[in-house]
Amino acid sequence: MSKVVRKQAHDVALLYAPTDDEKGVRYVRAKNGELQAGEVRPLAAGQSLCGLELVRMHPRAEMPCLYDVEVIHPAEESMRDMQGPAQVASDRYRRNWDATFGTNVNNDEKLAN
């Protein structure tokens, strides 16, 4: 009886330069025989991962800028079913709304029809 040996898919990234804002690092990644270029950034609390992968990178002892990549959460497609921009009320929008429309200070005041 022969053993079936499964070969692990290689997922390796070479980090080579900081991003323009210096908050991340650029990489070239070899995954399943394909080359990809991109950026890695630290995970931020409250930041959406929609369309992004969450990875853990393990440095190789023989080459400090070469990392084995472990995918913790694969990239998913957007769950939005609408076209166009997101409808988001930012803090700036709310401040301007209050400045424009405000609240009625005197509730007893009657408005004419």
C-alpha positions in Angstrom: 0.0 0.0 0.0 1.5 3.3 -1.0 1.1 6.6 0.9 -0.5 9.5 -0.8 1.7 12.6 -0.1 0.0 15.9 -0.7 2.3 18.7 -1.6 1.6 21.9 0.3 0.8 24.9 -2.0 3.6 27.5 -1.7 2.6 31.0 -0.6 5.6 33.2 -0.2 6.0 37.0 -0.1 9.1 39.1 -0.6 8.8 42.4 1.2 10.8 45.1 -0.6 9.8 48.7 0.2 7.6 50.8 2.5 4.3 52.3 1.1 4.1 56.0 0.3 2.5 56.7 3.6 5.0 54.5 5.4 2.1 52.6 7.2 2.6 49.4 5.2 5.1 47.5 3.1 5.0 46.6 -0.6 5.5 43.0 -1.6 5.8 40.5 -4.5 3.9 37.3 -3.7 4.2 33.9 -5.3 0.9 31.9 -4.7 0.0 28.7 -6.4 2.4 29.5 -9.3 1.1 33.0 -9.9 2.9 36.3 -9.1 1.1 39.1 -7.4 2.2 42.6 -6.3 0.5 44.5 -3.5 0.8 46.0 0.0 0.5 44.6 3.5 -0.7 46.8 6.3 -1.3 46.2 10.0 -4.8 45.2 11.1 -6.8 48.2 12.4 -9.7 47.8 14.8 -13.0 48.5 13.1 -11.6 48.4 9.6 -13.7 46.4 7.1 -12.0 43.4 5.5 -14.5 43.2 2.7 -12.5 42.2 -0.4 -9.2 41.9 1.6 -7.3 38.9 2.9 -6.2 38.6 6.5 -2.8 37.0 6.6 -0.1 36.0 9.1 3.4 36.3 7.8 6.2 34.0 9.1 9.8 35.2 8.4 12.3 32.7 7.0 15.5 32.4 8.9 17.7 32.2 5.8 16.4 35.4 4.3 14.9 38.2 6.5 12.7 39.8 3.8 11.1 36.5 2.6 8.0 35.4 4.4 5.7 32.3 4.3 2.2 33.6 4.1 -0.7 31.9 6.1 -4.1 33.0 5.0 -6.3 33.4 8.1 -9.4 34.9 6.4 -9.7 34.7 2.6 -10.8 37.7 0.5 -14.6 37.8 -0.1 -16.6 39.6 -2.7 -18.6 42.6 -1.6 -22.0 41.9 -0.1 -23.5 45.1 -1.6 -26.2 44.5 -4.2 -26.6 48.1 -5.2 -24.7 50.2 -7.7 -23.2 53.6 -6.9 -21.5 55.0 -3.9 -22.2 53.9 -0.3 -24.8 56.0 1.5 -22.8 57.1 4.6 -23.5 59.9 7.0 -20.1 61.1 8.2 -19.5 63.3 11.3 -18.9 66.3 8.9 -22.3 65.6 7.2 -24.1 65.5 10.6 -22.4 68.8 11.7 -23.4 70.5 8.5 -27.0 69.2 8.8 -27.3 70.6 12.3 -25.8 73.9 11.2 -28.2 74.1 8.3 -31.4 72.8 9.8 -30.7 73.0 13.5 -33.1 72.2 16.2 -35.9 74.5 17.3 -34.8 76.1 20.6 -38.2 77.4 21.5 -40.7 74.5 21.1 -43.7 76.8 22.0 -43.1 79.0 19.0 -45.7 78.3 16.3 -44.8 78.3 12.7 -47.1 79.7 10.0 -48.5 77.3 7.4 
